[in-house]
Amino acid sequence: MKAIAALLLACISLSAYSSQYNAIEIANNFQIPWGVEFVNEKQAIVNEKNGTVSLLDITSGNKQILFKVPDVDSHGQGGLLDVALAPNSDVKHPILFFTYSKSTPKGTTVALATAKLQNNKLEGWKDVFVADAITSTGRHFGSRITFVDDKVYFSIGDRGVRDNGQDLQTHAGSIIRLNLDGSIPADNPFKTNKGKPEIWSYGHRNPQGLFYDKSTKQLWSIEHGPRGGDEINLIKKGANYGWAKVSHGKEYWGPIAVGEATSLPKMKDPKLVYIPSIAPSNMVIYRGNHYPSLKGKILAGALKLAHINVVTIKDGKLTESSRLMGELGERIRDITISPDGYLYFSTDSGKIFKLEEK
């Protein structure tokens, strides 16, 4: 009885904030809007999995197709992935970064590209980095983009090959750090050691969320584990996050643990583990003023369990504190913050919502 009471109390606690918010639908009919990024308070770039880049007017819900990405491989988990506005970008002619799964003669990999939004057209599309992460699978591409000062960081999954996580000779299973022109920063950790010089951290399975918190100067990621064992990690230079030697998850075909242990020396432990899995997508840390109860908290999209996951950070420890929007029954694909501090999220059914207090 005590266990049942504790479970009920936990459920009540996790749903406590749900009644405070409404989801206002502002657009629909997208083909899995994987990435959403504001270029100003009224317009956002929307990446669709099939390779379409659109410009969305959030006041009217109207969209304008800007570009079709060449060589995009959208089978399985692949496609046009994240989009991010370059730091200190020209307001009238913003530069955008994109990640996508790129088809090559040898297989599919992950590429980072840039383009400029000019006169409501996307111009000058150019790959600035093509990862050495080719496999024939349609799994585990990552991929999210963030910026720290004048460097671009983006995540790449292990591409469905577990050994890639511990192999510094491949970009798969890592977080990459580059200069904005695609060149390699002189202070990257593996530039003078054995390993790919673009790698910042490794031992990742499938990180689909990446966020730099300017307030604390901390870089965070969230990634899919196997069956159980999704992780939120605090990313450090040159660190090994353990996959696939370390995991809290189980094999899909039975109750067999993945990896040697849940913790090993010289490997970074996650700050939060989800058992069972929520299947996380993107994450942000909210620092605005429109949602007081969410200020300073991590917000992560959940695909499998179809909600926004709210996590409290206190004294360096993470605690899941609530679950929002579960009543929608929508797979939350991306969460983004507008320039005026409002939260928006996209769903796999092709919709984009704004979060509002009741």
ZADRENPA-736419 format. One line per 5 residues: number of its first residue (from 1); their letters; for each residue x, y negated, z of C-alpha. Coordinates in Angstrom, 3 decimals. Each point is the difference from the previous one (the first is absolute). Example, Ala and Ser with C-alpha at 12.3 -4.5 7.8 and 13.67 -1.06 7.14 Angstrom:
2
1) AS) 12.300:4.500:7.800 | 1.370:-3.440:-0.660
This chain:
358
1) MKAIA) 0.000:0.000:0.000 | 2.871:-2.367:0.800 | 1.490:0.615:-3.459 | -3.356:-0.736:-1.679 | -0.410:-3.176:2.044
6) ALLLA) 3.498:-1.137:-0.941 | -0.706:0.665:-3.675 | -3.244:-1.978:0.140 | 1.775:-2.878:1.728 | 2.682:-0.005:-2.677
11) CISLS) -2.616:-0.054:-2.773 | -1.815:-2.925:1.644 | 3.318:-1.854:0.358 | 1.017:0.604:-3.617 | -3.294:-1.332:-1.329
16) AYSSQ) -0.177:-2.976:2.360 | 0.828:-2.654:-2.585 | -2.100:1.406:-2.853 | -3.125:-1.904:1.014 | 1.893:-3.315:-0.127
21) YNAIE) 0.593:0.017:-3.755 | -1.792:0.173:-3.325 | 1.433:1.033:-3.353 | -1.089:-2.436:-2.718 | 0.312:1.478:-3.483
26) IANNF) 1.506:-2.553:-2.363 | 0.775:2.143:-3.080 | -0.413:3.507:-1.407 | 0.467:2.157:-3.111 | 3.770:0.298:0.345
31) QIPWG) 1.711:3.326:-0.752 | 1.616:0.669:3.406 | 1.309:-3.478:0.896 | 3.332:1.164:1.400 | 1.537:-3.404:0.691
36) VEFVN) -1.498:-3.440:0.677 | 2.101:-3.168:0.368 | -1.138:-3.605:0.269 | 1.660:-2.636:-2.177 | -2.067:-2.804:1.560
41) EKQAI) -3.036:-0.295:2.286 | -2.484:0.765:-2.796 | 1.822:2.437:-2.291 | 1.548:3.416:0.515 | 1.870:2.427:-2.221
46) VNEKN) -1.531:3.485:0.040 | 1.925:3.096:-1.094 | -2.132:2.873:-1.257 | 1.411:3.513:0.085 | -0.521:0.415:-3.750
51) GTVSL) 2.539:-2.755:-0.743 | -2.295:-3.021:-0.293 | 1.053:-3.284:1.602 | -2.908:-2.403:0.598 | -0.505:-3.477:1.416
56) LDITS) -2.928:-0.143:2.440 | -1.903:-3.141:0.959 | -1.062:0.788:3.566 | -2.676:-2.715:0.035 | -1.910:1.369:-3.007
61) GNKQI) 1.184:3.620:-0.139 | 0.936:-0.448:-3.662 | 3.089:1.739:-1.294 | 2.213:-0.651:-2.989 | 2.212:2.767:-1.373
66) LFKVP) 3.547:-1.346:-0.318 | 2.161:2.922:-1.028 | 0.210:3.738:-0.655 | 3.212:1.474:1.354 | 1.925:2.056:-2.570
71) DVDSH) 1.377:3.446:0.850 | -2.110:0.372:3.134 | -0.674:3.611:0.999 | -3.268:0.040:1.941 | -0.423:3.729:0.485
76) GQGGL) -0.262:1.343:3.551 | 0.994:-2.619:2.558 | 1.817:-2.108:-2.574 | -0.955:-3.159:-1.856 | 0.392:-3.736:0.412
81) LDVAL) 0.754:-0.362:3.701 | 0.811:-3.115:2.023 | 0.205:-3.708:-0.836 | 1.662:-2.748:2.055 | 0.564:-3.715:-0.428
86) APNSD) 3.678:-0.950:-0.085 | 1.193:-2.233:2.861 | 0.207:-3.731:-0.740 | -1.790:0.606:-3.275 | -1.171:-2.926:-2.127
91) VKHPI) -3.641:-0.702:0.862 | -0.961:-0.685:-3.614 | 2.063:2.806:-1.523 | 0.377:2.684:2.691 | 2.358:2.943:-0.442
96) LFFTY) -1.381:3.397:0.972 | 1.653:3.321:0.771 | -1.647:3.311:-0.894 | 0.710:3.665:0.678 | -1.347:2.749:-2.228
101) SKSTP) 0.591:3.631:-0.941 | 1.908:-0.172:-3.255 | -0.131:2.679:-2.683 | 3.407:0.928:-1.414 | 1.119:2.757:-2.415
106) KGTTV) 1.317:1.988:2.984 | -3.019:-0.439:2.299 | -1.603:-2.629:2.217 | 1.738:-2.345:2.405 | -0.676:-3.296:1.840
111) ALATA) 0.885:-3.375:-1.518 | 0.074:-3.556:1.331 | -1.013:-2.688:-2.501 | -0.518:-3.754:-0.032 | -2.200:-2.341:-2.014
116) KLQNN) -1.147:-3.633:0.122 | -3.598:-1.201:0.233 | -0.258:-2.900:-2.399 | -3.157:-1.641:-1.391 | -2.056:2.977:1.233
121) KLEGW) 2.250:2.395:-1.903 | 2.556:2.476:1.293 | 3.178:-0.558:-1.958 | 3.539:1.340:-0.119 | -0.630:3.466:1.427
126) KDVFV) 3.395:1.530:0.742 | 1.285:3.004:1.931 | 2.674:-1.164:2.448 | 0.585:3.449:1.520 | -0.847:3.546:-1.059
131) ADAIT) 0.543:2.530:2.778 | 1.947:3.199:-0.281 | -2.984:1.930:1.335 | -1.230:1.965:-2.994 | -2.081:3.128:0.502
136) STGRH) -2.798:1.686:-1.923 | -2.420:-0.267:2.925 | -2.763:-2.569:0.391 | 0.611:-0.348:3.745 | 1.564:-2.356:2.521
141) FGSRI) 0.935:-3.147:-1.897 | -0.422:-2.337:3.015 | -0.042:-2.981:-0.654 | -0.307:-3.422:1.659 | 1.972:-3.216:-0.347
146) TFVDD) 1.020:-2.622:2.545 | 2.606:-2.743:0.265 | 2.500:-0.908:2.685 | 1.465:-3.421:-0.723 | 1.319:0.242:-3.563
151) KVYFS) 0.030:3.801:-0.249 | -2.660:2.334:-1.339 | -0.739:3.289:1.791 | -2.196:2.790:-1.363 | -0.730:3.587:0.910
156) IGDRG) 0.278:3.179:-2.048 | -1.445:3.355:1.091 | 1.904:3.278:-0.135 | -1.727:0.766:-3.330 | -1.331:3.274:1.345
161) VRDNG) 3.483:1.456:0.584 | 0.676:0.282:3.731 | 3.779:0.218:-0.241 | 0.070:-3.432:-1.632 | -0.654:-1.608:3.377
166) QDLQT) 3.514:0.859:1.245 | 1.769:-0.406:-3.345 | 1.723:-3.363:-0.397 | 0.745:0.832:-3.630 | -3.616:-0.672:-0.958
171) HAGSI) -2.193:-3.061:0.557 | -2.940:2.256:0.829 | -1.019:0.017:3.668 | 1.472:-3.412:0.741 | -0.592:-3.712:0.433
176) IRLNL) 1.908:-2.048:-2.570 | 1.516:-3.483:0.511 | 0.987:-2.224:-2.933 | 0.705:-3.590:-0.873 | -2.905:-1.612:-1.830
181) DGSIP) 1.767:0.447:-3.347 | 0.353:3.735:0.597 | 3.678:-0.074:0.929 | 1.344:1.736:3.104 | 0.625:-2.075:3.155
186) ADNPF) 3.578:0.121:1.224 | -1.077:0.971:3.538 | -2.157:3.008:-0.879 | 0.955:2.907:2.281 | 0.992:2.571:-2.609
191) KTNKG) 1.755:-2.254:-2.512 | 3.453:1.056:1.155 | -0.953:3.481:1.205 | -1.249:3.127:-1.689 | -3.545:-0.634:-1.087
196) KPEIW) -2.106:-2.127:-2.281 | 0.994:-3.625:0.706 | -3.578:-1.267:-0.312 | -1.198:2.047:3.007 | -0.811:-1.841:3.253
201) SYGHR) -1.484:2.931:1.965 | -0.774:3.634:-0.781 | -1.661:3.130:1.334 | -3.472:-1.185:-1.071 | -2.775:2.228:-1.344
206) NPQGL) -2.524:-2.309:-1.658 | -0.005:-3.571:1.359 | -3.003:-1.800:-1.486 | 0.143:-2.944:2.403 | 2.835:-2.478:0.518
211) FYDKS) -0.187:-3.360:1.799 | 2.481:-2.575:1.266 | -1.214:-1.834:3.096 | 1.557:-3.464:-0.160 | -0.996:-0.761:3.593
216) TKQLW) 2.169:2.762:1.441 | 2.346:0.490:-2.972 | -0.866:3.698:-0.077 | -0.525:2.246:-3.004 | -2.717:2.657:0.387
221) SIEHG) -1.154:2.917:-2.130 | -2.824:2.513:0.164 | 0.223:3.336:-1.770 | -1.880:3.195:-0.674 | 1.057:3.068:1.902
226) PRGGD) -1.057:3.481:-1.062 | -3.048:1.447:1.800 | 0.234:-2.192:3.082 | 2.989:-2.191:0.709 | -0.649:-3.293:-1.799
231) EINLI) 2.516:-2.519:1.343 | 0.509:-3.692:0.686 | 3.715:-0.797:-0.023 | 2.081:-3.037:0.926 | 2.509:-0.194:-2.848
236) KKGAN) 3.675:-0.551:0.722 | 2.998:-0.385:-2.295 | 1.457:3.340:-1.087 | -2.252:2.034:2.295 | -1.149:3.573:-0.635
241) YGWAK) -3.698:0.610:0.799 | 0.303:3.743:-0.054 | -2.149:1.402:-2.796 | -0.042:2.900:-0.593 | 2.217:1.223:2.849
246) VSHGK) -2.228:-1.844:2.478 | -3.789:-0.046:-0.146 | -3.040:0.122:2.272 | -2.089:1.617:-2.754 | -1.013:3.515:-0.913
251) EYWGP) 0.080:1.915:-3.257 | -3.211:-0.276:-2.016 | -0.430:3.769:-0.134 | 0.264:0.740:3.714 | 1.047:-1.050:3.518
256) IAVGE) 3.705:0.019:-0.881 | 2.057:-3.025:0.983 | 1.791:-1.984:-2.701 | 3.660:-0.690:0.689 | 2.383:1.093:2.719
261) ATSLP) -1.431:-2.176:2.788 | -2.026:-3.093:0.804 | 3.175:-1.880:0.957 | 3.699:0.411:-0.773 | 3.173:-1.924:0.890
266) KMKDP) 1.016:-2.813:-2.400 | -3.513:-0.137:-1.451 | -2.518:-2.719:0.815 | -3.214:1.055:1.729 | -3.304:-1.529:-1.147
271) KLVYI) -1.607:-2.677:2.142 | -3.430:1.612:-0.478 | -1.106:3.403:-1.285 | -3.506:0.853:-1.215 | -1.240:3.509:0.778
276) PSIAP) -2.279:0.727:-1.786 | 1.042:-1.986:-3.049 | -1.872:-3.112:-1.075 | 1.750:-0.064:-3.434 | 1.300:-3.582:0.228
281) SNMVI) 0.213:-2.483:-2.841 | 1.310:-3.560:0.437 | 0.597:-1.839:3.282 | 0.216:-3.630:1.149 | 0.553:-1.734:3.327
286) YRGNH) -2.562:-2.728:0.472 | 1.308:-3.324:1.377 | -2.833:-2.334:-1.046 | -2.766:-1.643:2.015 | -3.226:1.188:-1.674
291) YPSLK) -0.161:3.337:1.877 | 1.135:-0.597:3.609 | -0.414:3.633:1.082 | 2.277:1.158:-2.848 | 2.783:-2.524:0.485
296) GKILA) 3.413:1.627:0.316 | -1.368:3.441:-0.870 | 0.886:2.416:-2.781 | -2.833:0.658:-2.457 | 0.409:3.078:-2.174
301) GALKL) -2.288:1.446:-2.623 | -1.121:3.617:0.398 | -0.845:2.065:-3.066 | -0.983:3.374:1.457 | -1.867:-1.344:3.038
306) AHINV) -1.331:-3.072:-1.870 | 0.541:-2.907:2.383 | 2.330:-2.854:0.934 | 2.289:1.169:2.771 | 0.846:-2.625:2.652
311) VTIKD) 3.195:0.473:2.013 | 1.162:-2.044:2.987 | 3.693:-0.832:0.430 | 1.016:-0.518:3.624 | 3.465:0.159:1.554
316) GKLTE) 1.305:1.761:-3.091 | -2.639:2.734:0.195 | -2.838:0.618:-2.441 | -3.516:1.100:0.983 | -2.958:0.618:-2.271
321) SSRLM) -2.689:-2.309:1.396 | -2.936:0.003:-2.430 | -1.391:1.145:-3.336 | -1.872:-2.443:-2.207 | -2.307:0.389:-3.010
326) GELGE) -0.515:3.732:0.416 | -3.695:-0.536:-0.676 | 0.848:-0.893:-3.626 | 1.291:3.489:-0.727 | 2.613:-1.533:-2.322
331) RIRDI) 3.594:1.085:-0.558 | 1.930:-3.159:0.907 | 2.747:-0.427:-2.586 | 1.531:-3.423:0.674 | -0.211:-2.696:2.679
336) TISPD) 1.215:-3.507:-0.693 | -0.081:-3.430:1.618 | -1.053:-3.072:-1.991 | 1.999:-3.257:0.179 | -2.702:-1.452:2.282
341) GYLYF) 0.256:2.928:2.406 | -2.972:2.223:-0.902 | 0.177:3.785:-0.303 | -0.985:1.765:-3.212 | 0.071:3.689:-0.830
346) STDSG) -0.511:2.178:-3.058 | -1.489:3.488:-0.224 | 0.410:2.948:-2.334 | -3.599:-0.396:-1.159 | 1.101:-3.180:-1.787
351) KIFKL) -1.211:-2.628:2.472 | 1.672:-2.940:1.697 | -1.319:-1.283:3.332 | 0.613:-2.953:2.291 | -0.044:0.648:3.746
356) EEK) -2.203:-2.448:1.916 | -0.995:-0.344:3.613 | -3.709:0.382:0.678
